[in-house]
Amino acid sequence: QVQLVESGGGLVQPGGSLRLSCAASGIIFSADVMGWYRQALGKARELVAIITSGGSTNYADSAKGRFTISRDNAKRTVLLQMDSLKPEDTAVYYCNLRRAGWGSRKDYWGQGTQVTVSS
């Protein structure tokens, strides 16, 4: 009952910037925790950043200081501002929503958007 659609990916030069957007539809609760993950070729999917309903954030060490996650509950949108991009940031970026239920939790995923950083 939850749909997540990412946009904003593309090809950028090292040192450039991109802004990813995740639009959520369906039954969305303010308490849902949302975030961004990425998966590079030949590697496992890894966390980039998460944000809670209260605005608390957590970043991977590789993203800290360069990326900023934000949340607009009224628009049901999560953004990831990426600055000072490096070639190692190249990956498919996925939007994630995590919902805690009564004794369980559920993850929802978008289809991903490609980010390529190359000279």
C-alpha angles and dihedrals in degrees: 000000000000125000125189122190122187126203140166102068123134147119119310138168120251108277092028130118139239133182117212122200130199118197115199125203136174122041106352125172126202089231092061113113114228134192152148128259131180138203124200124198111287093005137100123257111269137191118258103174141336134198130196129214088261092055098255112148138198127191137194112249090247091056100040113115094011105056129055125195121200137174134212108191094184091057093035090230135135120199133198115198109198119194133173090024119200131201089250089063088071108121146106108280119214130197115224135196120191119195125192113212134179100305096338144058135218132208124211123193138197122223094254138243125238119241117189122183112191140144 
